[in-house]
Amino acid sequence: MLPVNYDLDAYRGDTWSQGFRFLRDTTPVDLTGATLKSEARAPDGTSTTLIVQIDDAADGRFGLRLPTPVPPPGRYEYDIELTEPGNVISTWVKGALNVVRDVTNEL
């Protein structure tokens, strides 16, 4: 069942974040003491580390944001990896991250 495929769109130049909540069946995954990592990889193989911020560890909630500087416009592959206490590593989410060029505040 894992990883779940979830595609994202981010408008470059805007403040962007995407919230997630990890559940096992209907029970929130306790992220206390866990580590979440996420990277986006361009077709040429270059990677960008995405920012992961745990918002409510006990309820399994966290947010994903673009780093500064924001990656160039384009389509990237990304995933989110969870390392739980005891060094149990699993990839929960994967998909495409589409960074769209901003017109007004083009970077």
One Martini backbone bead per residue (centre of mass of N, CA, C, O) as a GRO file, in nm:
protein
  107
    1MET     BB    1   0.053   0.064  -0.016
    2LEU     BB    2   0.333   0.167  -0.004
    3PRO     BB    3   0.335   0.431  -0.159
    4VAL     BB    4   0.162   0.715  -0.197
    5ASN     BB    5   0.011   0.891  -0.453
    6TYR     BB    6   0.103   1.258  -0.470
    7ASP     BB    7   0.034   1.537  -0.635
    8LEU     BB    8   0.199   1.861  -0.690
    9ASP     BB    9   0.144   2.224  -0.671
   10ALA     BB   10   0.369   2.507  -0.729
   11TYR     BB   11   0.394   2.855  -0.696
   12ARG     BB   12   0.630   3.050  -0.784
   13GLY     BB   13   0.662   3.302  -0.516
   14ASP     BB   14   0.491   3.162  -0.324
   15THR     BB   15   0.347   3.067  -0.037
   16TRP     BB   16   0.419   2.721   0.028
   17SER     BB   17   0.207   2.446   0.138
   18GLN     BB   18   0.174   2.100   0.265
   19GLY     BB   19  -0.042   1.896   0.423
   20PHE     BB   20  -0.011   1.620   0.662
   21ARG     BB   21  -0.139   1.280   0.756
   22PHE     BB   22  -0.054   1.006   0.944
   23LEU     BB   23  -0.193   0.672   0.906
   24ARG     BB   24  -0.311   0.376   1.077
   25ASP     BB   25  -0.569   0.355   0.942
   26THR     BB   26  -0.718   0.559   1.205
   27THR     BB   27  -0.431   0.603   1.332
   28PRO     BB   28  -0.213   0.804   1.439
   29VAL     BB   29   0.113   0.887   1.385
   30ASP     BB   30   0.371   0.902   1.602
   31LEU     BB   31   0.635   1.156   1.566
   32THR     BB   32   0.781   1.104   1.812
   33GLY     BB   33   1.120   1.066   1.737
   34ALA     BB   34   1.099   1.130   1.447
   35THR     BB   35   1.185   1.129   1.089
   36LEU     BB   36   1.160   1.365   0.821
   37LYS     BB   37   1.197   1.328   0.460
   38SER     BB   38   1.262   1.539   0.158
   39GLU     BB   39   1.275   1.508  -0.204
   40ALA     BB   40   1.364   1.663  -0.516
   41ARG     BB   41   1.378   1.545  -0.862
   42ALA     BB   42   1.519   1.599  -1.150
   43PRO     BB   43   1.572   1.481  -1.467
   44ASP     BB   44   1.899   1.542  -1.427
   45GLY     BB   45   1.933   1.457  -1.091
   46THR     BB   46   1.878   1.686  -0.929
   47SER     BB   47   1.853   1.801  -0.589
   48THR     BB   48   1.596   1.887  -0.337
   49THR     BB   49   1.539   1.997  -0.024
   50LEU     BB   50   1.272   1.967   0.170
   51ILE     BB   51   1.054   2.108   0.402
   52VAL     BB   52   1.001   1.971   0.731
   53GLN     BB   53   0.713   2.019   0.958
   54ILE     BB   54   0.613   1.955   1.268
   55ASP     BB   55   0.292   2.021   1.417
   56ASP     BB   56   0.167   1.720   1.529
   57ALA     BB   57   0.292   1.444   1.649
   58ALA     BB   58   0.051   1.282   1.784
   59ASP     BB   59  -0.131   1.341   1.499
   60GLY     BB   60   0.060   1.324   1.230
   61ARG     BB   61   0.147   1.630   1.167
   62PHE     BB   62   0.257   1.801   0.860
   63GLY     BB   63   0.483   2.001   0.659
   64LEU     BB   64   0.547   2.119   0.321
   65ARG     BB   65   0.830   2.293   0.172
   66LEU     BB   66   1.003   2.521   0.011
   67PRO     BB   67   1.297   2.634  -0.055
   68THR     BB   68   1.583   2.851  -0.017
   69PRO     BB   69   1.590   2.847  -0.302
   70VAL     BB   70   1.381   2.806  -0.549
   71PRO     BB   71   1.315   2.602  -0.772
   72PRO     BB   72   1.285   2.561  -1.078
   73PRO     BB   73   1.090   2.528  -1.313
   74GLY     BB   74   0.905   2.215  -1.299
   75ARG     BB   75   0.937   1.861  -1.300
   76TYR     BB   76   0.919   1.653  -1.016
   77GLU     BB   77   1.035   1.421  -0.793
   78TYR     BB   78   0.891   1.283  -0.489
   79ASP     BB   79   0.942   1.220  -0.129
   80ILE     BB   80   0.846   1.055   0.191
   81GLU     BB   81   1.040   0.988   0.482
   82LEU     BB   82   1.023   0.755   0.757
   83THR     BB   83   1.180   0.760   1.084
   84GLU     BB   84   1.160   0.547   1.337
   85PRO     BB   85   1.193   0.421   1.612
   86GLY     BB   86   1.445   0.176   1.550
   87ASN     BB   87   1.504   0.235   1.240
   88VAL     BB   88   1.230   0.267   1.078
   89ILE     BB   89   1.195   0.261   0.724
   90SER     BB   90   0.961   0.467   0.524
   91THR     BB   91   0.766   0.522   0.236
   92TRP     BB   92   0.462   0.715   0.201
   93VAL     BB   93   0.534   0.929  -0.034
   94LYS     BB   94   0.463   1.000  -0.385
   95GLY     BB   95   0.557   1.213  -0.675
   96ALA     BB   96   0.467   1.507  -0.824
   97LEU     BB   97   0.642   1.825  -0.870
   98ASN     BB   98   0.497   2.131  -0.972
   99VAL     BB   99   0.676   2.409  -1.083
  100VAL     BB  100   0.549   2.726  -1.132
  101ARG     BB  101   0.567   3.000  -1.302
  102ASP     BB  102   0.602   3.327  -1.224
  103VAL     BB  103   0.497   3.645  -1.325
  104THR     BB  104   0.518   3.881  -1.113
  105ASN     BB  105   0.760   3.713  -0.930
  106GLU     BB  106   1.005   3.649  -1.093
  107LEU     BB  107   1.306   3.441  -1.017
   0.00000   0.00000   0.00000
